């Protein structure tokens, strides 16, 4: 069995290095960072922190080198999905491709280039601390299921979940994987842009009564769009948001979008609040607050081009 | 005549009016007063001259003033009005702040005849003694709380003679609310995005374009005005489109404030509209959202 990780950043590396521990799986990685790729090929892909792992991964910056794979795991930032899958699709002609990215809309992009698509939502997190070396910050579960309009067979979904689980990345195969995806989406869309626009940590956003009401307004719109699609959330985003604000959980956490904004990197807004708005328009559900924060973040990104 | 507050607006008033009247600029910082006393105020841009108003940090001389123009930021009207109390004799007071509420603050310190004004002129403070005059749009003024219209007309005439644009009117509310809705929207959006007031604010091509949010905020503002019984003098959205077409890329003061991590006037501008919406029982979810976000941004300074 062979798996190829498309986009070997922090999350991609967690999958790649762990999956490489399995005897019955050969792991490849496609990434554009030459230094990172060279280091992986020379010394293996190393994880530190929540687990100490070194994985033998064959990495390349050249999609032509990728052999045919049974599975693809796409872990690029959302805005790079189209380019990444267009370049690598040939390797998945007989395989199934799973997104473990943030937001919504990634599977739709994958389905434009490959036939069998798996919807995935993952919670483990980390960050690259050097070429070939990733800090594993948070362990967590992954849920995967067939992407309805262009599905992989349930047997393949189960095979991938089994491999990930055996490799130390607990993964559940389900018929309908939209619940966890929309739960994560609604959480992120309600909190990330508020942190990014104000500069406040998660805990300070939640304890500001005015901002907390705005967060709830964003959550309510996301829930309405999910409900209209018949999606049952697997947990209440409101409770998760309050839980995360506890001092012993993530009070001091700066949302990834705030980190992006501080570093003036393009954000994933189109796939978070922009995704809620887009699905809302399709479903005829108004999403004025998600529209508003999408426009504000896109305005913020536009301001960087001017100075 | 005294001008209280030597920011952009105060400096423009003091410099221009010094050409037709005896003007003292009341400053907060001694080095500011010293620079103006020594060098006068240089105006460049739309006009080009050096005027020599008096400048002081001592409010004692206010006793002889015929008119005190309060040109501080909205946040500083309270201390400015406190300086007038017990000093300003039979003179009048004109407020020229953004947003709502400055007149009431001044009134709580004395029974002087008051003028209410909004100004659309803008500029950039290049130094304590140098102000760039950027937009030569008018100042509108009206009597407040029973003051005679004649006082507004005489003051407007004097301002016009000094080289600035001004117009007196019996009721300021239609003009003031037009500007309030415009300002609440443009300032908040600029502060949150970091964008100067440019073409982005009128873009409507894609669903995520900023123009939709700007228009949505202004529509809420118009509903609040209607509920408050105000008929607007100008349509804020048209003001926005016109201003962005001028191509001046104006940096709204709230954007400059958040970039310098200073307190903004958001409570007097966007917050004033949110409070009016609550008072009138009108829903204003977008205005409320940007108000809270700017407040959150201010909280992040600490």
Interface residues (C-beta under 8 A of the other chain):
Chain A: X194 X197 X198 X199 X200 X204 X205 X208 X210 X211 X213 X214 X217 X270 X274 X277 X281 X288 X289 X291 X292 X293 X294 X295 X296 X298 X299 X300 X302 X303 X304 X306
Chain B: X189 X192 X193 X194 X195 X196 X200 X207 X208 X209 X210 X212 X213 X216 X285 X286 X288 X289 X290 X291 X292 X293 X295 X296 X297 X299 X300
